[in-house]
């Protein structure tokens, strides 16, 4: 994943910074608990394509 792209790309829902998981090839939003896939180096920032991340966080 390109470092410049990582610095400029944000979550389409909350505009929070995304973190890249190189093992899973996903961009992670820690606010919305979503993982956006990266296919052939292209981030797919469509909320219906994102996967929910399970957390231990309880409200």
Secondary structure, 3 states (H helix, E strand, C coil): CCHHHHHHCECCCCCCECEEECCCCEEEECCCCEEEEEECCEECCCHHHCEECCCCCCC
